[in-house]
Amino acid sequence: MTRRTVFVKALVLAAFLIILFRLVDIMLIDHDRYKGIAKLQRTIGKRVLFRRGVIYDRNGKELAINLERPSLYCDPKLIKKPEKVAVTLTDLIGRPKAEILRSIRQNRRFVWLARKVPPRVAEKIERFGFGGIGILPDTKRFYPMGFVGAHVLGFVDLDNRGKEGVERVYNKELIGDLKNSLNKRIYLKRDARGNLLYTGGELESTGNSIVLTIDQGLQAIVESALDDVVKKHSPEAASVILMDPYTGEILALANRPTFDPNEPGSYRASFRRNRAVTDLYEPGSTFKIVMASAALEEGIATLKTKVDCSGGVIEVAGKKIRDTHKHGKLTLKEIIQKSSNVGAVKVALELGPDRFFRYVQKYGFGQKTGIDLTGESPGIVKPPSRWSGTTLAAMAIGYEVMVTPIQVLNAYAVVANGGYRVRPHVLKAVLSKDGQLIRVINSTMGERVISEKTAIQLKEAFKAVVSRDGTAPKAAIDGNTVAGKTGTTKLIDPKTGRYTNRHFVSSFVGMVPVERPVFVAIVVVWDPKNAYYGGDVAAPVFREIAEKALAYLSVPREDNLKEHILVYNLDEDITPVGYVQ
Amino acid sequence: MRHSRGGNGFLGAIIKFILICLPPLFIFFIIWLRSNVVAMEYELGKLQNRKIQLIQDKQELLAKKAQITSAMRVKYVAQNDLGLTYPSRQKVFYVRPSAGVTPYRTGLKSRE
């Protein structure tokens, strides 16, 4: 072998040895590092897009849905030209340049630049290809009806967590499998150009949907009526609830002031408060339901029992309680009809504290109704051991007791359904993300509070309230029978700590049609201007709502039932099948 | 013997040919299979992206539909654009959903 041959052979051998050594280095010694680098090049980690379930009304109308709104973040250390980036982003995301620069110059590796931007904006930013600017898929909760039903629905925070209303109460249902949904990342294969390859994993996760008992149509009727009362009486606040008395299903619930759940941060906290379940007030004469029920149930009186209310004033423990108008002898029915305080006090005194208090508890005052909405208050009811000499008389006419509108409504539902307690609720069913029924809420009636006979008698008395001689003729509806009770209470002046004659709470709670009510409704107006009697302020609101709601629900006029009503059968040809005789 | 040797030679040639050709063919088959799988993965990746895009579009359309058909908007359009008014109850006639069922729509079961 020549020297040249030996040299070439040695060179080739050395080259192979170098390659072999490098291979050993890559495949055995530094294996893990290179494996990591290869994985980084071939895969991309993506956050799983998490969507809350949809909220539907009882007829399947969407009340809360999700919109794809990506979020923009930056890694300040990777941004080379902060000025240029800030100028470009200012126009696109609508944040001042100085603010963006402040974000970009932070000494962190992850800073949000804009949350939930429109997809078109995100696409434009992506096209600019700024290093250090990233886009994460995100969703924004959207309430297509705006402020309608806001207090029932509630709202979510920036991270899509329920903060109020059903969004909060049913957060778990709407999120679905919480552990596997939030902040989960999935790694996908990609090529050198960044094209993604399918790896079988789900890129998004959707929670269960829920169906509410709310009826969008009734809710709109209630909202309009509240807008009218605000225009007319400029009250401090107002609440309306419509409920099915047989099931406890809340058909509509609204408050004023209200807010748009799409922009909850733009409103004061007091606007977002669900006054219908959180705010306490002295119920006034609507509380006479307790006195009347107890008297009828305990056999103290019948509707025809006469009570002497002459003079229109009664003194209890040194305090005088007066009637608005002087009456002579009134029957129990007339005491309710004319809302006589003197008569109510006399009957309550006859009952005594223990029997009266038993019915306060039976109706659920002083306890939460259990409605599935946030912030429900149990109210304030003192036990007889803490009563003063005037408490029984005061409670008989709805003072010295604090209640929520939902509690009063729930008490009148007992009368409406024939004597049973119901649990008010807003959830009707839970659906899987594919729309399959997971759970249906069974609306069953609870324990009996009063006998059917008493319920019928009370309905008769409450029906008289809406007659021409009662306190709420303005709640009467053409064609259907209405039963209800007005309430007018003085508010306490915070400066003096005494009841004032200038500020009132006006309320009306009623049911329609009386024989088999389709709904019970309560209207509470806090500090109305121009008028203050429940019969003048709240009763007309009830009528406005009830008239439209009955038409909306296709409830026929009772006065026409025996006359001629054109009736179509939907399951047959669209020709009249005749007239109801 | 000669015949037999000749047969063995032919068989041997075939076996030799197969042994030489089979590994490259097998390798080509594996590569073809692998490239098909990757092509399929690309296709499925594209479809997955398309699905996400369609879901996004669906959400947007759903939002628009919900807004357009919301009771408040219907009321606004009916009253302000079309000049309609809420009908008097005398003018409403009642549609019976099916024979023997009352027209009430809320909480039917508990009423039975």
Interface residues (C-beta under 8 A of the other chain):
Chain A: L49 K61 E62 I65 N66 L67 E68 P119 F142 P144 M145 G146 V148 L188 K189 N195 L196 L197 Y198 T199 L203 E204 D215 Q216 G217 Q219 A220 E223 S224 D244 Y246 T247 E249 L251 S443 M445 D478 G479 R516 V518 F519 E547 K548 L550 A551 L553 S554 V555 P556 R557 I565 L566 V567 Y568 N569 L570 D571 V577
Chain B: V38 M40 E41 Y42 E43 L44 G45 L47 Q48 N49 I52 I55 Q56 Q59 E60 L62 A63 K65 A66 Q67 T69 S70 A71 M72 K75 Y86 P87 R89 Q90 V92 F93 Y94 V95 R96 P97 S98 A99 P103 Y104 R105 T106 G107 S110 R111
